[in-house]
Amino acid sequence: MRRIVVIGYGMAGHHLVARLIRVGRDEPGGGFGLTVLGAEVGAPYNRVLLPEVLAGRIDARRIDLAEPDDPRVTVRAGVRATRIDRRRRLVYGDDGSVLPYDDLVLATGANPVLPPLGGIRDEHGLKPGVHTLRTLADLERIQEQLASLVSLVSFTSPGGDGRKPRAVVVGGGLLGVQCARGLTLRGLEVDLIHQGPHLLDHRLDEDAAAVLARTARGLGIEVHVECRARTVLHDRDGRLTGVQLADGFRLDADLVLLACGSAPATGLAARAGLAVRDGVVVGEGLESVTDPRVHAIGDCAHTQHGMRAAHGLAAPALEQAEVLAERLLGRPAVYQGSSTVARLTATGVDIAILAAAPSPAAEPKPEHAARTVRLVDPVGGTHRAVTVHGGRVVSSVLIGDVSAAPRLARLVDRSGPLPENPLDLLFDPA
């Protein structure tokens, strides 16, 4: 029986386990025995939905993922892998366990990036009032402070001074915008600060970002771009009071949420001598280029040959899990990159950003010029754009009106036929 050990029980690890169970159901003699080490205590959950829980749009119990019910699978929640011995093919856990493996899968995900700000950490970790949102434990910590603010801030009391609690969100990417909106829905006044030239500057052009910023301001979010935070301020009692900016200006704050991106969690892999770049370097079969017995999927994986990585997005991680499940069961499959669909859905803010996977086999000819069409209504808060090249939809940005997103998401995964006028792609055929 093949012994498979999976380190990490987030969405990628969970999907791999579910796929192995489903695809390997008819394997002779069971085919494999699988042990999962998950550092977090409790059931696996859909991390993408954490901002929705923060906003109060859904209940935390609704983000749980189904636990496997299969005698071949052992899940050890709350056990962190501490060391990998590749020569002897052993994994060591922080509970003293030693697990032998024939194949090892790293699905360790990513860690939040902490910006170089003063006053955010002490010897215990993040200081009170300073948060990230990567795990369910992070969410619970934020929820506890929100409950405290609601009970303590004077505007909730008869005769109070009417002051609402204030939050500063650092980072104007998808997560930052979504969290900023979520906190306004929880009754806070929010400042969103971003060091780049405009919101989502890695994904949106200036015109699209201007529509998004106008929408955010209309929802009560104060947007500050080209703005760098210097220090988080606390009073003598250790209570968070504000954020000092690089230009000397001060923003009052009762809560600070850091949404500055994530970095692949590769420390365990690096200590084991595996090649690490922006993630564990893997080939088209998702096996480490250093050791074919070790594999990596999801946020911790770095694919070769320019294939689009899964960092921060769920769909590519799930596709990688499906490919790897096939390979672990001895079936031919390769990972050739993923189309990406980044979605933000919050009350009053809807964004869809799509990009096609690299496709060398369908490379457009030089004489095929890319065509981009845009429909922009800054006052109405909508920006719709699509780019086609060589009979393919290669990218699209939709803000405000995302009704065309399902249709475009299907088209980025395959070549035409497309309408003669790309503008027609931005309207629902119905």
C-alpha positions, 0 to 999 in steps of 0.5 A: 500500500502506498503511503501518502503524507499531506502537510497542510489541510487548507483548501488545496490539501482538503481538495487533494484528499477528497479527489484521491478518495473519489478517483481512487475508490476503485483502486485494488486493495485500497491503493493507498493510505493517507495521513494529513497533518493540519496545523490548525485545530478543527475542521478545514474551511473555505478561507476565501469566505473569511471576509464575508464572515467578517462583514456579517454576510454569512455565518462562520459555520457555513464555511466548513468543508466536509470531513473525509469519511474513508478508512484510508484517511487519517487527519491529524488536526492541530499537529504541525510538521517540524522536519522532513528527512528526505533520505529516510522519507520521514516527517516529524510532527510537533506532537512527537510523531514520526510518519514514513512516506512514499510520497509527500505533498506540501500544501502549506499555503502562505503567510501574511506579509507584515509591512515594515511598520513600527508598533505592530509587534511585541514578544507575543506577536501582533499587538492588541488591536493589530490584525491580519486575516488569513486564518479562522483564528485571525477572524475570531480575534477580530470578532472579539475586538469588534464585540468589545468596541461595540460595547465600549465606544461611547456612541452606543451609550445613552448620552454618548458623544456619537463617536464611531469606532475607527479602523485603518486597513493597510493595503489596497488589494482585493483583500484590503478592499473587501475587508474595508467594506466589511468593517464599514458594514460592522459600523466602523469608520474606515480609512484604507491606505495603499502605498501604490499609485491606485487601488489594485495596481497589480490588477487594474489600470488607472481608469478602472481603479478610479471607478473602484475608488469612487465606489468605495468612497461612496460607501464610506471608505476613505481611500488614501493612495500613494500613502505609506504608514510609518508607525502604529500608535498606542497609549501608555496603557497599550491601547491602540490609538492611531496610525502615523503616516510617513508625511507626519499625518495621523489617522485615529484608529481603534483597530488596524488590519494589515492586508499587504499580501502573502508569501508562500510558506516554504520554511519547512521545504527550504530546511529539507533542502528542496529548491525554493524560489517564490514557492517550492519549485515543481515541474509539470507533474507538480513534483519537486525538481529536487526530489520526485517523491515530494510534491507541492500544490497551492500557494506554496508551489512555484510552477516552472516554464512561466505557468501561472501560479496559484498564489492567493487564488483558490481555483488554480490550487484546486486544479493542481490538487486534481492533477496531483491526485491523478498522478499519485494514483499512477494516471497520466496528467500534467499541470499546464497553468490555470486561467485565473478569476479573481472575484470580490463580492461585497455589498455595493462592491462587485469586481471580476478580473479574469486572465487566460492561462498560457496556451503555447499550443494556441499561440496567436499569430503575429498578425493577430493584433490584440483588441481591447474594448471598454465601457466606462461609467464613472458616475454609475460606478461601472467599468467593463473591459475585455481583451481578445487576441487570436480568437481568444478572450485573454483578459477582462476587468468588470467593476460594478456590473459583473453580469458578463463574468460567467460567460467570459470565465468560460471563454477564457478557458477555450478558443472562440468562436467569438463575436465579430465585435468584442463589445458584444462580449460585455453584455449578457446574451439574455 
